[in-house]
Amino acid sequence: MFLNFLDELRTAGIPASLKEHLLLLEALDAEVIDRTPEDFYYLSRAVYVKDEGLLDKFDQVFAKVFRGIATSFGTENADIPEEWLKAVAAKYLSPEEMEKIKALGSWDEIMETLKKRIDEQKERHQGGNKWVGTGGTSPYGNSGYNPEGVRIGGESTHKRALKVWDQRDFKNLDSTRELGTRNIKVALRRLRKFAREGAADELDIDATIDGTARQGWLDVVMRAERRNAVKLLLFLDVGGSMDPWVKLCEELFSAATSEFKNLEFFYFHNCPYEGVWKDNHRRFTERTPMWDVLHKFGHDYKLVFVGDASMSPYEITHPGGSVEHFNEESGAVWLHRLTNTYPAAVWLNPVPKEQWGYSQSVKIIRELMTDRMYPLTLAGLDEGMRELTRKR
């Protein structure tokens, strides 16, 4: 059965190796957990899942292998087998409760009655005691009360359902889903590099215990707070063709500001030139010269461009190509300067990758970035963060 579990994990795209399989068997042999389905679930998840984005797939595989639920990874409803319901009842109901249920009929009769009512029912019911509905005393439905009901859909109210029969609803932690602030934070964490900086205002418990034991009196040791030492420069394309991606860029910006204490951001339009800005309402009056950016922020900063790279090729390759002003030097010149100053640099593109080949400007930007352009998806963001962490 466990080998089947391993095969199903691999089929679902979870990188499970034989080494991890043997580790799980070793942990079970050592009896590190109680012999309950819940404990086994958490143990196997800790062994096999190394990426939060795969948690949802793991849950589906676990349900399929050990609970008998046939799934197609979120595209179809799950059929709850009667054998599983019986096992749940045997585990969670007291003997007195089991006796009450027997008086109402066997599990087979209860499930057979449910099937008949589903076949016979033609409309929505509410407040009744027979049909599948809401707000009543029927054993089948939700938002009502029955001491031994089967909740179908809805939210739990009295916590008395013997079993929940519900359509699967995907949560946020799935690498195949669209980006959201939560998912972006998960991907950005690959850039974490912690260091202790600043004043010593945090108690070092281990050092305090060690010093006290060695010297025989209380020796309080303080240390600096542990912070993410990674420094990030974020350049965001705004306006024009970027308007459809405003919400996505807002989520990225929100996640980045919460993850990085050393974050500096600037806006540009289409291609970076000799000036960038922080306030879009004053983009023409309060610009920061690009030379100031290059001189102020050190080479240890990671550089991230966010833009669709969709523009006239002349905006990149020629002086005066900008649609907003006369640029004395081409955008390509400024991109070279930026990537030479900050070797750890990537370009995140919200346009789907399969459409990049139709845009001449995207091809040019990719060449200037030495192919370090990634789609603004969870997988693309993860690849981009890996690129930024490479040693140079």
PETA-V495537 format. One record per residue. N is the residue number from 0. RES is the residue in one letter. PHI is phi in radians with two decimals (none if undefined). OMEGA is omega in radians with two decimals (* if undefined). Layout:
BEGIN
N/RES/PHI/OMEGA ; N/RES/PHI/OMEGA
END
This chain:
BEGIN
0/M/none/-3.12 ; 1/F/-1.24/3.07 ; 2/L/-1.15/3.06 ; 3/N/-1.11/3.09 ; 4/F/-1.05/3.13 ; 5/L/-1.09/3.13 ; 6/D/-1.11/-3.14 ; 7/E/-1.15/3.10 ; 8/L/-1.09/3.13 ; 9/R/-1.13/3.11 ; 10/T/-1.05/-3.13 ; 11/A/-1.38/3.11 ; 12/G/1.62/3.09 ; 13/I/-1.65/-3.08 ; 14/P/-1.26/3.13 ; 15/A/-1.80/-3.09 ; 16/S/-1.84/3.10 ; 17/L/-1.13/3.10 ; 18/K/-1.07/3.12 ; 19/E/-1.19/3.09 ; 20/H/-1.08/3.13 ; 21/L/-1.16/3.09 ; 22/L/-1.12/3.10 ; 23/L/-1.10/3.11 ; 24/L/-1.09/3.11 ; 25/E/-1.10/3.13 ; 26/A/-1.15/3.10 ; 27/L/-1.17/3.13 ; 28/D/-1.13/3.12 ; 29/A/-1.42/3.11 ; 30/E/0.96/3.13 ; 31/V/-1.36/3.12 ; 32/I/-2.28/2.98 ; 33/D/-1.29/-3.08 ; 34/R/-1.47/3.09 ; 35/T/-2.25/3.12 ; 36/P/-1.02/-3.12 ; 37/E/-1.10/-3.13 ; 38/D/-1.12/3.12 ; 39/F/-1.15/3.10 ; 40/Y/-1.04/-3.10 ; 41/Y/-1.19/3.10 ; 42/L/-1.13/-3.11 ; 43/S/-1.14/3.10 ; 44/R/-1.14/3.12 ; 45/A/-1.14/-3.11 ; 46/V/-1.34/-2.97 ; 47/Y/-1.62/-2.99 ; 48/V/-1.70/3.13 ; 49/K/-1.96/-3.09 ; 50/D/-2.36/-3.11 ; 51/E/-1.01/-3.13 ; 52/G/-1.17/-3.11 ; 53/L/-1.81/-3.10 ; 54/L/-1.05/-3.09 ; 55/D/-1.16/3.10 ; 56/K/-1.11/3.13 ; 57/F/-1.08/3.13 ; 58/D/-1.03/-3.12 ; 59/Q/-1.20/3.12 ; 60/V/-1.13/3.14 ; 61/F/-1.05/3.12 ; 62/A/-1.11/-3.11 ; 63/K/-1.18/-3.04 ; 64/V/-1.38/-2.97 ; 65/F/-1.84/3.13 ; 66/R/-2.08/3.06 ; 67/G/1.34/3.13 ; 68/I/-1.52/3.09 ; 69/A/-1.38/-3.13 ; 70/T/-2.18/2.96 ; 71/S/-2.17/3.10 ; 72/F/0.96/2.95 ; 73/G/1.61/-3.09 ; 74/T/-1.70/-3.12 ; 75/E/-2.30/3.06 ; 76/N/-1.24/3.14 ; 77/A/-1.63/3.07 ; 78/D/-1.64/-3.11 ; 79/I/-1.50/-3.13 ; 80/P/-1.24/-3.12 ; 81/E/-1.15/-3.13 ; 82/E/-1.05/-3.14 ; 83/W/-1.18/3.13 ; 84/L/-1.08/3.10 ; 85/K/-1.10/3.14 ; 86/A/-1.12/3.12 ; 87/V/-1.11/3.14 ; 88/A/-1.12/-3.13 ; 89/A/-1.10/-3.09 ; 90/K/-1.45/-2.93 ; 91/Y/-1.78/-3.10 ; 92/L/-1.70/3.07 ; 93/S/-1.32/3.10 ; 94/P/-1.00/3.12 ; 95/E/-1.09/3.13 ; 96/E/-1.14/3.10 ; 97/M/-1.11/3.11 ; 98/E/-1.11/3.12 ; 99/K/-1.10/-3.13 ; 100/I/-1.18/3.11 ; 101/K/-1.07/3.14 ; 102/A/-1.14/3.13 ; 103/L/-1.50/-3.11 ; 104/G/2.35/-3.13 ; 105/S/-1.27/3.10 ; 106/W/-1.06/3.13 ; 107/D/-1.06/3.13 ; 108/E/-1.20/3.12 ; 109/I/-1.08/-3.12 ; 110/M/-1.20/3.11 ; 111/E/-1.15/3.08 ; 112/T/-1.11/3.12 ; 113/L/-1.06/3.14 ; 114/K/-1.08/-3.14 ; 115/K/-1.13/-3.10 ; 116/R/-1.17/3.09 ; 117/I/-1.14/3.13 ; 118/D/-1.19/-3.05 ; 119/E/-1.45/-3.03 ; 120/Q/-1.25/-3.09 ; 121/K/-2.01/-3.08 ; 122/E/-2.58/-3.13 ; 123/R/-1.26/3.11 ; 124/H/-2.20/-3.14 ; 125/Q/-2.49/3.05 ; 126/G/1.38/-3.11 ; 127/G/-1.68/-3.14 ; 128/N/-2.17/-3.10 ; 129/K/-2.22/-2.98 ; 130/W/-1.37/3.01 ; 131/V/-1.23/-3.06 ; 132/G/-2.88/-3.10 ; 133/T/-2.25/2.99 ; 134/G/1.22/-3.12 ; 135/G/-2.10/3.12 ; 136/T/-2.02/3.08 ; 137/S/-1.11/3.09 ; 138/P/-1.17/-3.03 ; 139/Y/-2.16/3.11 ; 140/G/2.44/3.12 ; 141/N/-2.65/3.08 ; 142/S/1.18/3.07 ; 143/G/-2.11/3.12 ; 144/Y/-2.51/2.97 ; 145/N/-2.76/-3.03 ; 146/P/-1.16/-3.14 ; 147/E/-2.42/-3.10 ; 148/G/-1.46/3.00 ; 149/V/-1.93/-3.12 ; 150/R/-1.35/3.13 ; 151/I/-2.02/-3.11 ; 152/G/1.32/3.07 ; 153/G/1.19/3.14 ; 154/E/-1.96/3.13 ; 155/S/-1.20/3.13 ; 156/T/-1.98/-3.08 ; 157/H/-1.78/-3.13 ; 158/K/1.04/-3.07 ; 159/R/-1.96/-3.09 ; 160/A/-1.14/3.07 ; 161/L/-1.26/3.12 ; 162/K/-2.77/3.11 ; 163/V/-1.90/3.10 ; 164/W/-2.03/-2.99 ; 165/D/-2.52/3.06 ; 166/Q/-1.26/-3.13 ; 167/R/-1.14/-3.14 ; 168/D/-2.20/-3.10 ; 169/F/-1.11/3.04 ; 170/K/-1.75/-2.97 ; 171/N/-1.36/-3.00 ; 172/L/-1.54/3.10 ; 173/D/-2.56/-3.03 ; 174/S/-1.21/3.11 ; 175/T/-1.62/-3.10 ; 176/R/-1.54/3.10 ; 177/E/-1.17/3.12 ; 178/L/-1.20/2.98 ; 179/G/-2.48/-3.09 ; 180/T/-0.99/-3.14 ; 181/R/-1.10/3.14 ; 182/N/-1.12/3.12 ; 183/I/-1.11/3.11 ; 184/K/-1.04/3.13 ; 185/V/-1.04/-3.13 ; 186/A/-1.19/-3.11 ; 187/L/-1.17/-3.11 ; 188/R/-1.14/3.06 ; 189/R/-1.13/3.14 ; 190/L/-1.54/-3.11 ; 191/R/-1.22/3.02 ; 192/K/-2.54/-2.98 ; 193/F/-1.48/3.07 ; 194/A/-2.61/3.13 ; 195/R/-1.73/-3.08 ; 196/E/-2.30/3.05 ; 197/G/1.62/-3.08 ; 198/A/-1.25/3.13 ; 199/A/-1.42/-3.08 ; 200/D/-2.15/3.14 ; 201/E/-2.09/-3.11 ; 202/L/-1.23/3.06 ; 203/D/-1.62/-3.02 ; 204/I/-1.12/-3.10 ; 205/D/-1.07/-3.13 ; 206/A/-1.17/3.11 ; 207/T/-1.14/3.11 ; 208/I/-1.10/-3.13 ; 209/D/-1.10/-3.14 ; 210/G/-1.14/3.12 ; 211/T/-1.14/3.13 ; 212/A/-1.16/-3.11 ; 213/R/-1.30/-2.99 ; 214/Q/-1.73/3.10 ; 215/G/1.57/3.05 ; 216/W/-2.39/-3.09 ; 217/L/-1.15/-3.14 ; 218/D/-2.05/-3.10 ; 219/V/-1.38/-3.14 ; 220/V/-2.01/3.11 ; 221/M/-1.89/3.12 ; 222/R/-2.58/3.13 ; 223/A/-1.29/3.14 ; 224/E/-1.19/-3.14 ; 225/R/-1.48/-3.08 ; 226/R/-2.22/3.04 ; 227/N/-1.27/-3.03 ; 228/A/-1.52/-3.13 ; 229/V/-1.21/3.12 ; 230/K/-1.91/-3.01 ; 231/L/-2.23/2.97 ; 232/L/-1.86/-3.08 ; 233/L/-2.01/3.11 ; 234/F/-1.92/-3.05 ; 235/L/-1.98/3.05 ; 236/D/-1.33/-3.12 ; 237/V/-2.30/3.05 ; 238/G/1.47/3.07 ; 239/G/1.09/-3.08 ; 240/S/-1.21/3.12 ; 241/M/-1.50/-3.10 ; 242/D/-0.98/3.14 ; 243/P/-1.14/-3.07 ; 244/W/-1.85/-3.08 ; 245/V/-1.05/-3.09 ; 246/K/-1.08/3.14 ; 247/L/-1.11/3.12 ; 248/C/-1.17/3.08 ; 249/E/-1.10/3.12 ; 250/E/-1.16/3.09 ; 251/L/-1.11/-3.13 ; 252/F/-1.11/3.12 ; 253/S/-1.08/3.13 ; 254/A/-1.14/-3.11 ; 255/A/-1.15/-3.13 ; 256/T/-1.14/3.13 ; 257/S/-1.46/-3.10 ; 258/E/-1.59/-3.03 ; 259/F/-2.14/3.06 ; 260/K/-1.33/3.14 ; 261/N/-1.70/-3.13 ; 262/L/-2.11/3.02 ; 263/E/-2.16/-3.12 ; 264/F/-2.25/3.08 ; 265/F/-2.54/3.08 ; 266/Y/-1.84/3.00 ; 267/F/-2.56/3.12 ; 268/H/-2.17/3.14 ; 269/N/1.19/-3.11 ; 270/C/-2.48/3.12 ; 271/P/-1.22/3.11 ; 272/Y/-2.18/-3.03 ; 273/E/-1.35/-3.14 ; 274/G/-2.53/3.06 ; 275/V/-2.27/-3.06 ; 276/W/-2.58/3.14 ; 277/K/-1.94/-3.12 ; 278/D/-2.13/-3.08 ; 279/N/-1.17/3.10 ; 280/H/-1.27/-3.12 ; 281/R/-2.15/-3.04 ; 282/R/-1.12/-3.12 ; 283/F/-1.67/-3.07 ; 284/T/-1.96/-3.10 ; 285/E/-2.22/3.13 ; 286/R/-1.78/3.06 ; 287/T/-1.79/3.11 ; 288/P/-1.03/-3.13 ; 289/M/-1.08/3.10 ; 290/W/-1.09/3.10 ; 291/D/-1.14/3.10 ; 292/V/-1.11/-3.10 ; 293/L/-1.13/-3.11 ; 294/H/-1.50/-3.06 ; 295/K/-1.46/-3.04 ; 296/F/-1.81/-3.01 ; 297/G/-1.23/-3.11 ; 298/H/-1.16/-3.10 ; 299/D/-1.39/3.08 ; 300/Y/-1.27/2.99 ; 301/K/-1.57/-3.06 ; 302/L/-1.93/3.13 ; 303/V/-2.22/3.00 ; 304/F/-1.67/3.05 ; 305/V/-2.19/-3.11 ; 306/G/-3.03/-3.12 ; 307/D/-1.50/3.10 ; 308/A/0.96/-3.10 ; 309/S/-1.82/-3.06 ; 310/M/-2.86/3.01 ; 311/S/-1.23/3.11 ; 312/P/-0.97/-3.14 ; 313/Y/-1.14/3.10 ; 314/E/-1.16/3.13 ; 315/I/-1.72/-2.91 ; 316/T/-1.69/-3.01 ; 317/H/-2.17/2.94 ; 318/P/-1.08/-3.12 ; 319/G/1.34/-3.10 ; 320/G/-1.40/-3.12 ; 321/S/-1.08/-3.14 ; 322/V/-1.48/-3.05 ; 323/E/-1.95/-3.09 ; 324/H/-2.78/3.09 ; 325/F/-1.61/3.11 ; 326/N/-1.56/-3.10 ; 327/E/-1.22/3.10 ; 328/E/-2.17/-3.06 ; 329/S/-1.21/3.08 ; 330/G/-1.11/3.13 ; 331/A/-1.08/3.12 ; 332/V/-1.09/-3.12 ; 333/W/-1.22/3.07 ; 334/L/-1.14/3.07 ; 335/H/-1.07/-3.14 ; 336/R/-1.09/-3.12 ; 337/L/-1.15/-3.10 ; 338/T/-1.27/3.04 ; 339/N/-1.28/3.13 ; 340/T/-1.28/-3.12 ; 341/Y/-2.09/-3.07 ; 342/P/-1.04/3.11 ; 343/A/-1.51/-3.05 ; 344/A/-2.49/3.07 ; 345/V/-2.45/3.07 ; 346/W/-2.10/3.11 ; 347/L/-1.78/-3.05 ; 348/N/-1.99/3.14 ; 349/P/-1.26/3.11 ; 350/V/-1.26/3.12 ; 351/P/-0.92/-3.03 ; 352/K/-1.04/-3.10 ; 353/E/-1.17/3.12 ; 354/Q/-1.71/-3.08 ; 355/W/-1.10/-3.06 ; 356/G/-1.17/-3.12 ; 357/Y/-1.59/-3.09 ; 358/S/-2.04/3.12 ; 359/Q/-1.16/-3.12 ; 360/S/-1.17/3.10 ; 361/V/-1.11/3.11 ; 362/K/-1.06/-3.13 ; 363/I/-1.15/3.14 ; 364/I/-1.08/3.12 ; 365/R/-1.06/3.11 ; 366/E/-1.15/3.13 ; 367/L/-1.14/3.12 ; 368/M/-1.57/-3.10 ; 369/T/0.86/3.06 ; 370/D/1.14/3.11 ; 371/R/-1.65/3.04 ; 372/M/-1.88/-3.09 ; 373/Y/-2.29/3.11 ; 374/P/-1.20/-3.14 ; 375/L/-1.47/3.01 ; 376/T/-2.13/-3.13 ; 377/L/-1.09/3.12 ; 378/A/-1.16/3.13 ; 379/G/-1.15/3.11 ; 380/L/-1.12/3.10 ; 381/D/-1.11/3.10 ; 382/E/-1.11/3.13 ; 383/G/-1.09/3.12 ; 384/M/-1.17/3.06 ; 385/R/-1.10/3.11 ; 386/E/-1.05/-3.10 ; 387/L/-1.20/-3.11 ; 388/T/-1.58/-3.13 ; 389/R/-1.19/3.13 ; 390/K/-1.33/-3.13 ; 391/R/-2.23/*
END
